[in-house]
Structures are given as C-alpha cells and as structure tokens.
C-alpha cells in the first residue's frame, strides 16, 4: 500500500465531513504539518481540495465532476435489472424498461409474463408516444421547448376506444402524470391490455427511463392493476437508487 496515497485519501475523506484546518488534518493522519501541507498542495493542484480562506481546506470541484461522470456512465438497464427482475418474479406480469432517444421512446429491456397469455413486444421496438404509459412518463419530464417540438409533429391515431386523440387532451394527461408520479395506459394502445408506468430517476432527479407493468384484462381488471401500483412505485424507487438518485 502506498503510504502517501493512503494519507491523501484519508484527507479527502475527512474533508467530506466539512472544512478542516491544517492542524486538524495533520492530527488525523499523524504527521507533521509540512507533510500534510505537501499532500494538500498536490490535491489542490488537481482540484480535489481547495483552500477556504487562510486556515481551512474543503473538498474541491474535481470530486463532484468525477462523481457526476461516474453516475452518468452507469448503464440504467444494468442498474435497474435486479429491481425489475424481482417485480416480474413476484407478480408474474410483463415488465418493460423504456428510454427516450431523439424523439422516440424505445423498449430497452423486457421481462416476460409467466402467464400463458402474453403480449407482443420486443427490445428495440418503438412505443407509441400518445397511448403508452412509458411514453407518458418520459415525455412528461421533457423541458417545455423539447415537448413543444415533439407535439408539433405528433400524431394521435385512434387505436382503441380509449386512445387519446388530440394534443389538448394529451397535455392534460401529462399534467396528471407529473402530479401523480405515475402513468396509466387504460387499454389505450391495445384494447385487451392495460398498463401502469413509473419513472426511474438519476442523481439530479432527472428521468432516465420508465418502467411499466402490462397485464391482459382477462387476468386482472383495471382496479386490480392499480392495486399493484405500490409495487411498481417501490420498484422504480429501488431502481432509481441504484442509478444514483437521492430522495429529497
């Protein structure tokens, strides 16, 4: 083990609890102040530490930059897998993971139903924007300019008797999604299937992906599906924590 590296990391760990003086930091690592000062100057040159006034030191901006990069590099599909797999194993229904990419909502993972009746979907397939729970979750989180751009070209074909068929009704639906924290597809995409969806969030509270659970109506009516909403929301929260989300 490198003694100097160990001491430097110990200094960084101590500064994570708040600003410290040179004397305090020297006492923590048990060396003369001159040795501590050399370590601090090296850390300061790489922005891991910064001086706070004349006598104190605090964490530098490099640590926050690295933390954000590390979180952004995490694969949401891999991070969410344990929570989604557990939901599928416990309830037996189809679970999807979807993300927003350049104006489209794409299914990026799927856990098949364990029931005999299954729905047709596949990884890589696009989800209709106007009538799926995952799309509602993802579009509800978009900045207003981005949402307006999508709405300008968005079509609303009627796929079932419950399909939303116009922009005003759709924007009202997105408002409900933001207020409730979840979305529904009440037989809007396919008339024999309904679905609930929830957001998976990242370190800044942004929506990284959407998780949904889809169930044929013959297996579970809409009220029965909504009774599983706490399970879905708990799954989304567990996946969000794995993606770096910190509840506030």
C-alpha positions as CSV (number, residue, x, y, z in Angstrom):
1,X,0.0,0.0,0.0
2,X,1.2,3.5,-0.8
3,X,1.5,5.4,2.4
4,X,1.3,8.8,0.7
5,X,-1.8,7.8,-1.3
6,X,-3.4,6.4,1.8
7,X,-2.8,9.6,3.7
8,X,-4.1,11.7,0.8
9,X,-7.3,9.6,0.5
10,X,-7.8,9.9,4.3
11,X,-7.5,13.7,4.0
12,X,-10.2,13.7,1.2
13,X,-12.5,11.5,3.4
14,X,-12.1,13.9,6.3
15,X,-12.9,16.9,4.2
16,X,-16.1,15.2,3.2
17,X,-17.4,15.9,6.7
18,X,-16.7,19.7,6.3
19,X,-13.8,22.2,6.2
20,X,-10.8,21.4,8.3
21,X,-7.7,23.3,9.4
22,X,-4.1,22.2,8.7
23,X,-3.6,21.3,12.3
24,X,-6.8,19.2,12.4
25,X,-5.8,17.3,9.2
26,X,-2.3,16.7,10.5
27,X,-3.7,15.2,13.6
28,X,-5.9,12.8,11.7
29,X,-3.1,11.3,9.6
30,X,-0.5,11.7,12.4
31,X,2.3,13.6,10.5
32,X,4.0,16.9,10.7
33,X,2.2,19.9,9.2
34,X,4.7,20.3,6.5
35,X,4.0,16.8,5.2
36,X,0.3,17.4,5.3
37,X,0.7,20.7,3.5
38,X,2.6,19.0,0.7
39,X,-0.2,16.5,0.3
40,X,-2.8,19.2,0.3
41,X,-1.0,21.2,-2.3
42,X,-0.8,18.2,-4.6
43,X,-4.6,17.6,-4.1
44,X,-5.2,21.3,-4.6
45,X,-3.3,21.3,-7.9
46,X,-5.7,18.6,-9.2
47,X,-8.8,20.4,-7.8
48,X,-9.6,17.6,-5.3
49,X,-9.1,20.1,-2.5
50,X,-9.4,23.9,-2.3
51,X,-8.4,26.4,0.3
52,X,-11.2,28.1,2.2
53,X,-9.8,31.3,3.5
54,X,-6.4,31.3,5.1
55,X,-6.6,28.5,7.6
56,X,-9.2,26.0,6.2
57,X,-9.5,23.4,3.4
58,X,-12.6,21.9,1.8
59,X,-13.3,19.5,-1.0
60,X,-12.6,20.7,-4.5
61,X,-14.7,20.6,-7.6
62,X,-12.9,17.7,-9.2
63,X,-14.6,15.3,-6.9
64,X,-18.0,16.5,-7.9
65,X,-17.1,16.3,-11.6
66,X,-15.9,12.8,-11.2
67,X,-18.9,11.7,-9.2
68,X,-21.3,13.0,-11.9
69,X,-19.3,11.4,-14.7
70,X,-19.3,8.1,-12.8
71,X,-23.1,8.2,-12.3
72,X,-23.7,9.2,-16.0
73,X,-21.6,6.3,-17.1
74,X,-23.8,3.8,-15.2
75,X,-25.9,1.7,-17.5
76,X,-29.6,2.2,-16.4
77,X,-30.5,-1.2,-17.9
78,X,-27.9,-3.0,-15.8
79,X,-28.6,-0.9,-12.7
80,X,-32.4,-1.4,-12.8
81,X,-32.2,-5.1,-13.6
82,X,-32.4,-6.5,-10.0
83,X,-35.5,-4.4,-9.1
84,X,-37.3,-5.2,-12.4
85,X,-36.5,-8.8,-12.3
86,X,-37.8,-9.1,-8.7
87,X,-41.1,-7.4,-9.7
88,X,-41.5,-9.8,-12.5
89,X,-40.7,-12.8,-10.3
90,X,-43.1,-11.7,-7.6
91,X,-46.2,-10.8,-9.7
92,X,-45.6,-12.7,-12.9
93,X,-46.6,-9.9,-15.3
94,X,-44.7,-8.4,-18.2
95,X,-42.3,-5.7,-17.1
96,X,-40.8,-3.3,-19.6
97,X,-38.0,-0.7,-19.4
98,X,-38.0,2.1,-21.9
99,X,-35.9,5.2,-22.6
100,X,-36.3,8.4,-24.6
101,X,-34.0,8.8,-27.6
102,X,-34.2,11.6,-30.2
103,X,-38.0,12.0,-30.2
104,X,-38.7,8.3,-29.8
105,X,-39.5,6.0,-26.9
106,X,-37.6,2.7,-27.2
107,X,-38.1,-0.5,-25.2
108,X,-34.6,-1.3,-23.9
109,X,-35.4,-4.3,-21.7
110,X,-38.3,-6.8,-21.1
111,X,-39.2,-9.4,-18.6
112,X,-41.8,-11.8,-19.9
113,X,-45.0,-12.7,-18.3
114,X,-45.2,-16.1,-16.6
115,X,-48.8,-16.4,-17.5
116,X,-50.0,-18.3,-20.6
117,X,-51.4,-15.2,-22.3
118,X,-48.5,-12.8,-23.3
119,X,-48.3,-9.5,-25.1
120,X,-46.3,-8.9,-28.2
121,X,-43.4,-6.6,-27.7
122,X,-39.6,-6.8,-28.0
123,X,-36.5,-4.9,-27.0
124,X,-35.7,-2.2,-29.6
125,X,-39.3,-1.7,-30.6
126,X,-40.7,1.9,-30.5
127,X,-43.5,2.6,-28.1
128,X,-46.3,4.9,-29.5
129,X,-46.0,8.3,-27.8
130,X,-49.7,9.1,-27.4
131,X,-51.0,5.9,-25.8
132,X,-48.4,4.1,-23.7
133,X,-47.6,4.5,-20.1
134,X,-43.8,4.6,-20.6
135,X,-44.0,7.3,-23.3
136,X,-46.2,9.5,-21.0
137,X,-43.7,9.1,-18.2
138,X,-40.8,10.1,-20.4
139,X,-42.5,13.0,-22.3
140,X,-43.9,14.4,-19.0
141,X,-40.3,15.0,-17.9
142,X,-39.1,16.8,-21.0
143,X,-38.3,20.6,-20.9
144,X,-41.2,22.6,-22.4
145,X,-39.3,23.5,-25.7
146,X,-38.5,19.9,-26.4
147,X,-42.0,18.8,-25.6
148,X,-43.4,21.5,-27.9
149,X,-41.2,20.4,-30.7
150,X,-42.5,16.8,-30.4
151,X,-46.1,17.9,-30.1
152,X,-45.8,19.9,-33.3
153,X,-45.3,16.7,-35.4
154,X,-47.0,14.2,-33.1
155,X,-49.9,12.2,-34.5
156,X,-52.8,10.7,-32.5
157,X,-54.3,7.7,-34.4
158,X,-57.2,6.1,-32.6
159,X,-56.1,2.6,-31.7
160,X,-58.9,1.7,-29.2
161,X,-62.0,3.4,-27.8
162,X,-59.8,4.8,-25.0
163,X,-57.0,6.2,-27.1
164,X,-56.2,9.9,-26.6
165,X,-56.7,11.5,-30.0
166,X,-55.7,15.2,-29.6
167,X,-52.9,17.4,-28.2
168,X,-55.0,19.2,-25.6
169,X,-56.2,16.0,-24.0
170,X,-52.6,14.6,-24.2
171,X,-51.1,17.7,-22.5
172,X,-53.7,17.4,-19.8
173,X,-52.7,13.7,-19.4
174,X,-49.1,14.7,-19.0
175,X,-50.1,17.2,-16.3
176,X,-51.8,14.3,-14.4
177,X,-48.6,12.2,-14.8
178,X,-46.5,14.9,-13.3
179,X,-48.9,15.4,-10.4
180,X,-49.4,11.7,-9.6
181,X,-45.9,10.5,-10.3
182,X,-47.1,7.6,-12.4
183,X,-48.9,7.0,-15.8
184,X,-51.6,4.6,-17.0
185,X,-52.5,3.0,-20.3
186,X,-56.1,2.1,-19.7
187,X,-56.5,-0.1,-22.8
188,X,-55.4,2.8,-25.0
189,X,-52.8,1.0,-27.1
190,X,-54.4,-2.4,-27.3
191,X,-57.9,-2.9,-26.1
192,X,-57.2,-6.2,-24.3
193,X,-54.2,-4.9,-22.3
194,X,-53.7,-2.2,-19.7
195,X,-50.5,-0.9,-18.1
196,X,-49.1,1.3,-15.4
197,X,-45.7,3.1,-15.6
198,X,-43.3,4.9,-13.3
199,X,-40.1,6.9,-13.7
200,X,-36.6,5.8,-12.9
201,X,-34.6,8.8,-11.8
202,X,-30.9,9.8,-11.9
203,X,-28.7,11.7,-9.5
204,X,-30.1,15.1,-10.4
205,X,-33.7,13.9,-10.2
206,X,-34.0,13.6,-14.0
207,X,-36.0,10.8,-15.5
208,X,-33.6,8.3,-17.0
209,X,-36.1,5.7,-18.1
210,X,-39.6,4.4,-17.4
211,X,-40.6,1.0,-16.0
212,X,-44.0,-0.4,-16.7
213,X,-46.1,-3.5,-15.9
214,X,-48.6,-4.7,-18.5
215,X,-51.4,-7.1,-17.9
216,X,-54.1,-8.6,-20.1
217,X,-57.6,-7.5,-18.9
218,X,-58.8,-11.1,-18.7
219,X,-56.2,-11.7,-16.0
220,X,-56.7,-8.5,-14.0
221,X,-59.2,-5.7,-14.3
222,X,-58.1,-2.1,-14.1
223,X,-58.8,-1.7,-10.4
224,X,-56.8,-4.9,-9.8
225,X,-53.9,-3.5,-11.8
226,X,-53.9,-0.2,-9.9
227,X,-53.7,-2.3,-6.6
228,X,-50.2,-3.2,-7.7
229,X,-49.2,0.5,-8.1
230,X,-47.3,0.5,-4.8
231,X,-45.3,-2.5,-6.0
232,X,-44.4,-0.6,-9.2
233,X,-43.5,2.6,-7.5
234,X,-41.3,0.7,-5.0
235,X,-39.6,-1.0,-7.9
236,X,-39.0,2.3,-9.6
237,X,-37.6,3.8,-6.4
238,X,-35.2,0.9,-5.9
239,X,-34.0,1.2,-9.5
240,X,-33.6,4.9,-9.1
241,X,-31.4,4.5,-6.0
242,X,-29.2,2.1,-8.0
243,X,-28.9,4.9,-10.6
244,X,-27.7,7.4,-8.1
245,X,-31.0,9.1,-7.2
246,X,-31.1,10.6,-3.7
247,X,-34.7,11.3,-2.4
248,X,-35.2,14.7,-1.0
